[in-house]
Amino acid sequence: MDRKEINNYSNVDGHMLDSMAAEYEKGSWHGEVGPIKAGRPHISDEDLTRISVRLPQSLLRTIDLKAKSKKEKRS
C-alpha cells in the first residue's frame, strides 16, 4: 500500500496525523488508541483458500529474485 491508499483506508491524512501527534505530545490529545494487531491486514472478511499454480521456471526465478531484493517471501 502506498501512502495515499493508507490515507484513504484510514480516513486520516498526513496533516491530521501531524496535528494529532502535536496534541498527544502536549498532553492535550483526547483520542484513544485501539488494539494493535501485528502483521498485514486481512484482504477479506472471508476465509481464504490456498491454491497451487504451475509457472515456467524462468518466471519463478524472476519472482524469487524480486522477493529477495525486497526482503520478502515468494508469496
C-alpha positions in Angstrom: 0.0 0.0 0.0 1.3 3.4 -0.8 0.7 6.5 1.5 -2.4 7.6 -0.5 -4.0 4.2 -0.2 -3.3 4.1 3.6 -4.8 7.6 4.0 -7.9 6.5 2.1 -8.2 3.3 4.1 -7.8 5.0 7.5 -9.6 8.3 6.6 -6.6 10.2 8.0 -4.1 12.2 6.1 -0.6 13.5 6.9 -1.8 16.9 8.2 -4.3 15.2 10.5 -1.6 12.9 11.8 0.8 15.8 12.5 -2.0 17.6 14.3 -2.9 14.6 16.5 0.8 13.9 17.2 1.3 17.5 18.3 -1.7 17.3 20.6 -0.5 14.0 22.0 3.0 15.3 22.7 1.5 18.3 24.5 -0.8 16.0 26.5 -4.0 17.6 25.2 -5.0 14.7 22.8 -8.3 13.2 23.8 -8.3 10.3 21.3 -7.7 6.7 22.1 -5.6 4.0 20.6 -7.3 0.9 19.6 -5.9 -2.6 19.8 -2.7 -3.1 17.8 -2.6 -6.2 15.6 0.7 -7.5 14.4 1.1 -8.4 10.7 -0.5 -7.5 7.5 -4.2 -6.6 7.4 -6.6 -9.2 6.1 -7.6 -8.7 2.5 -11.1 -10.1 3.1 -13.5 -10.9 5.8 -14.0 -14.3 4.1 -11.9 -17.4 4.7 -9.0 -17.7 2.3 -8.2 -20.7 0.2 -4.7 -21.8 -0.8 -4.2 -22.6 -4.5 -1.4 -24.2 -6.5 -0.3 -22.9 -9.9 2.3 -24.0 -12.4 4.8 -21.4 -13.7 7.6 -21.5 -16.1 10.9 -21.9 -14.2 12.2 -18.6 -15.6 9.2 -16.7 -14.2 9.6 -18.4 -10.8 13.3 -17.3 -10.8 12.2 -13.8 -11.5 9.7 -13.8 -8.7 12.3 -15.2 -6.3 14.8 -12.5 -7.2 12.2 -9.8 -6.9 11.2 -11.1 -3.5 14.8 -11.4 -2.3 15.6 -7.9 -3.4 12.6 -6.6 -1.3 13.5 -9.0 1.6 10.1 -10.6 1.2 8.9 -14.2 0.8 7.9 -15.6 -2.5 4.2 -15.4 -1.7 
